[in-house]
Amino acid sequence: VTNEGGIFTIKLNRPSKKNAINFEMYDEWVVALKEAAEDKSVVVTVVTGAGDFYCSGNDLGNFMNIPPDGIKAMAEKGGEILERFVAAFIDFPKPLIGVINGPAIGVSVTVLGLFDLVYATDKATFQTPFSNLGQSPEGCSSYTFPKMMGAAKASELLLFNKKITAQEALERNLVTAVFPDHDFQRSVQGRIQLYSKLPKLSLQKSKFLSRETDRATLHAVNKRECEVLTERWQSEECFQAIMNFFSKTESKL
């Protein structure tokens, strides 16, 4: 986490794990958003990733080595952490900018519907492979994606695991702009520097007006998505899907 010149940057920093999010990172991300929200020097907040990935989503290691009698407790804990995590985005009062420096998967994609701007390198891809893993949408994507993309395009991602390019994400309104990878950081940072000079209270009031109508709905959607996921994580179908994922991954190593 850095805070410089009105720009608060949250960088996901597990490059060896493709920035997969473990339970500790969920909590740290929430704390960072709270800090950015409360710090009066912060004008805009940026989220990006270290290395060649933006984020590979939920660390499936969160589901490993759980005794049979601990599955319910793990699922309920996971649901609580996820609901708190997504709520931090719903309630974030300042401009939030995603700088997608590489592939994005799962929850790192679904919460993008709660960002204000999303810039992507042309090497980025976006995928939400929920049904492959016996799971279901989160991050309010069951509500935001159909609004942004239309129901049929959203279903390709949320139901049928389609991986889309940065250009396709732009066409579906998930991404604001796409830049060539060789010039990505320079182009994006130039824009962010300009935004950081804008009157911060004006930005906050404008965001409040554009987001407030949906706030209660988003919290209700978040709560319901987490309830369904808590049930999914305890299901035999989900367990088998995750085991299949790990066996396929190991066979490729």
matplotlib code that plots the C-alpha trace (Angstrom):
import matplotlib.pyplot as plt

x = [0.0, 1.3, -0.1, 1.5, 0.3, -3.4, -3.1, -3.6, -2.4, -3.3, -1.0, -1.8, 1.7, 1.7, 3.2, 4.4, 0.7, -0.5, -1.9, -4.5, -6.4, -6.1, -8.1, -5.4, -5.4, -9.1, -8.9, -5.8, -7.6, -10.7, -8.4, -6.6, -9.9, -11.0, -7.7, -8.1, -11.7, -10.8, -7.5, -8.4, -5.3, -6.5, -8.2, -8.3, -7.6, -5.9, -5.9, -3.3, -1.2, 2.5, 4.1, 2.4, -1.1, -3.6, -5.2, -6.1, -9.0, -9.8, -6.9, -8.3, -5.8, -8.4, -10.4, -7.7, -6.8, -10.2, -11.4, -14.9, -16.4, -14.9, -16.5, -19.6, -17.5, -15.1, -17.9, -19.6, -16.3, -15.7, -19.1, -18.7, -15.2, -16.5, -19.6, -17.5, -15.0, -17.6, -19.4, -16.1, -16.3, -20.0, -19.5, -16.2, -16.8, -13.9, -13.1, -11.8, -9.6, -8.7, -5.3, -5.5, -1.9, -2.6, -5.1, -8.0, -10.0, -13.0, -13.7, -11.1, -13.3, -16.7, -16.0, -14.9, -18.6, -18.2, -15.2, -15.5, -12.8, -11.1, -8.0, -6.5, -3.5, -4.2, -2.7, -5.3, -8.1, -11.1, -12.8, -15.3, -15.2, -17.9, -19.7, -16.3, -15.7, -19.2, -19.7, -21.8, -21.3, -20.2, -19.0, -22.6, -21.9, -25.3, -26.7, -24.0, -23.0, -26.4, -26.8, -23.5, -23.5, -27.1, -28.3, -27.0, -23.4, -23.4, -24.5, -21.5, -19.2, -21.2, -22.8, -20.6, -17.0, -16.2, -12.8, -12.8, -10.0, -9.5, -11.1, -14.2, -14.3, -14.2, -17.1, -19.1, -18.5, -16.5, -13.4, -13.2, -10.1, -7.5, -3.8, -0.9, 1.0, 4.4, 2.9, 0.3, 1.8, 2.9, -0.5, -2.5, -0.3, -0.5, -4.3, -4.3, -2.0, -4.4, -7.3, -5.5, -5.4, -9.2, -11.2, -11.7, -15.0, -16.5, -15.5, -16.9, -20.2, -20.6, -19.8, -22.3, -25.1, -24.3, -24.1, -26.5, -29.7, -28.2, -26.5, -29.2, -29.8, -26.1, -25.9, -28.9, -27.4, -24.1, -25.8, -27.8, -24.8, -22.8, -25.6, -25.7, -22.0, -21.9, -24.3, -22.3, -19.0, -20.6, -21.9, -20.5, -20.7, -18.4, -16.0, -15.7, -15.2, -12.4, -10.7, -10.9, -9.4, -6.4, -5.9, -5.8, -3.4, -1.1, -1.1, 0.1, 3.1]
y = [0.0, 3.4, 6.9, 9.6, 12.9, 12.1, 8.7, 5.7, 2.5, -1.1, -3.6, -7.3, -8.8, -12.6, -12.8, -16.4, -17.4, -15.1, -12.8, -15.4, -14.0, -15.9, -15.1, -12.8, -10.8, -10.3, -8.7, -6.6, -5.3, -4.3, -2.5, -0.7, 0.5, 1.8, 3.7, 5.2, 6.2, 7.9, 9.6, 13.2, 13.5, 10.7, 11.8, 8.6, 5.0, 2.5, -1.3, -3.2, -6.4, -7.3, -9.4, -10.7, -11.4, -8.9, -11.6, -15.3, -14.9, -16.8, -18.9, -22.5, -23.4, -21.8, -25.0, -27.5, -29.5, -29.0, -31.9, -33.2, -31.7, -28.3, -27.7, -25.9, -23.6, -22.9, -22.1, -19.8, -18.0, -17.7, -16.2, -13.6, -12.6, -12.3, -10.3, -7.9, -7.6, -6.8, -4.4, -2.4, -1.8, -0.9, 1.7, 3.1, 6.9, 7.9, 7.3, 3.7, 2.8, -0.7, -1.0, -4.5, -5.4, -9.0, -11.8, -11.5, -14.4, -14.9, -12.4, -10.0, -9.7, -9.7, -6.7, -4.6, -3.7, -1.7, 0.3, 3.7, 3.2, 0.1, 0.3, -2.8, -3.9, -5.5, -8.7, -8.9, -11.6, -11.9, -15.1, -16.1, -19.9, -20.5, -23.5, -25.2, -25.1, -25.9, -22.4, -19.3, -15.6, -13.1, -9.5, -8.3, -9.6, -11.3, -7.8, -5.6, -7.8, -8.1, -4.3, -3.6, -6.3, -7.5, -10.9, -13.1, -11.7, -11.8, -15.4, -16.4, -15.3, -16.1, -19.4, -20.8, -19.8, -17.9, -16.2, -12.8, -10.6, -7.0, -5.8, -7.9, -6.7, -3.1, -3.9, -5.3, -2.2, -4.1, -2.1, 1.7, 1.7, -0.7, 0.2, -1.6, -3.5, -1.8, 1.6, 0.6, 1.9, 5.2, 5.9, 4.9, 6.7, 9.9, 9.8, 9.0, 11.9, 14.2, 12.8, 13.3, 17.1, 17.3, 18.8, 15.8, 16.7, 17.3, 13.9, 12.3, 14.1, 13.1, 9.5, 9.6, 10.8, 8.3, 5.3, 6.0, 4.8, 1.3, 1.0, -0.8, -3.2, -4.0, -4.8, -7.1, -8.8, -9.2, -10.8, -13.2, -14.2, -15.0, -17.1, -19.1, -19.5, -20.7, -23.4, -24.2, -24.6, -27.3, -29.2, -32.5, -31.0, -28.1, -30.4, -32.7, -29.8, -28.3, -31.8, -32.2, -28.7, -29.7, -33.0, -31.4, -28.7, -31.2, -33.3, -30.3, -29.7]
z = [0.0, -0.9, -0.6, -2.7, -4.1, -3.5, -5.1, -2.8, -4.4, -3.3, -5.1, -4.8, -4.0, -4.3, -7.8, -7.2, -6.7, -9.5, -6.7, -5.6, -2.6, 0.7, 3.8, 5.1, 1.9, 2.0, 5.4, 4.4, 1.3, 3.4, 5.9, 3.0, 1.5, 4.9, 5.3, 1.9, 2.6, 5.9, 4.8, 3.8, 1.6, -0.7, -4.0, -6.0, -5.1, -7.5, -7.3, -9.4, -9.3, -9.0, -11.7, -14.9, -13.4, -12.0, -9.8, -10.2, -7.9, -4.7, -3.5, -3.7, -1.0, 1.3, 0.7, 1.4, 4.5, 6.1, 8.3, 7.4, 10.6, 9.8, 6.3, 7.6, 9.8, 6.9, 4.5, 7.0, 7.7, 4.0, 3.4, 6.2, 4.9, 1.3, 2.3, 4.3, 1.4, -1.3, 1.1, 1.3, -2.5, -2.4, 0.3, -0.9, -1.1, -3.4, -7.1, -7.4, -10.4, -11.5, -13.3, -14.8, -15.6, -16.7, -16.5, -14.0, -12.7, -10.4, -7.6, -9.0, -12.1, -10.4, -8.2, -11.2, -11.6, -8.4, -9.6, -11.3, -14.0, -15.2, -17.4, -18.9, -20.8, -24.1, -22.7, -19.9, -20.0, -17.8, -16.7, -13.9, -14.0, -11.3, -12.7, -13.5, -9.8, -8.7, -7.3, -8.1, -8.8, -6.2, -6.1, -7.0, -10.5, -10.7, -10.7, -12.2, -15.2, -16.8, -16.3, -18.1, -20.7, -21.2, -19.9, -22.7, -22.6, -18.8, -18.9, -21.1, -18.2, -15.1, -16.2, -19.0, -18.0, -21.1, -21.0, -22.8, -24.1, -22.9, -26.1, -25.5, -21.9, -23.3, -25.7, -22.7, -20.6, -18.0, -19.0, -19.6, -21.9, -23.2, -23.8, -25.6, -23.0, -23.9, -23.1, -20.4, -17.2, -18.7, -20.3, -17.2, -14.7, -16.8, -16.6, -12.9, -12.2, -13.8, -11.9, -8.6, -9.2, -9.4, -6.5, -4.3, -2.6, -6.0, -7.1, -3.9, -4.2, -7.9, -7.1, -4.2, -6.6, -9.3, -6.9, -4.1, -5.8, -6.2, -2.8, -0.8, -3.8, -4.0, -0.3, -0.6, -3.7, -1.9, 1.1, -1.1, -3.2, -0.1, 1.3, -1.9, -2.0, 1.6, 0.6, -2.5, -0.6, 1.6, -1.4, -2.8, -6.3, -5.3, -3.5, -6.5, -8.9, -6.8, -6.5, -10.3, -10.7, -8.5, -10.2, -13.6, -12.4, -10.9, -14.1, -16.0, -13.7]

ax = plt.figure().add_subplot(projection="3d")
ax.plot(x, y, z, "-o")
ax.set_aspect("equal")
plt.show()
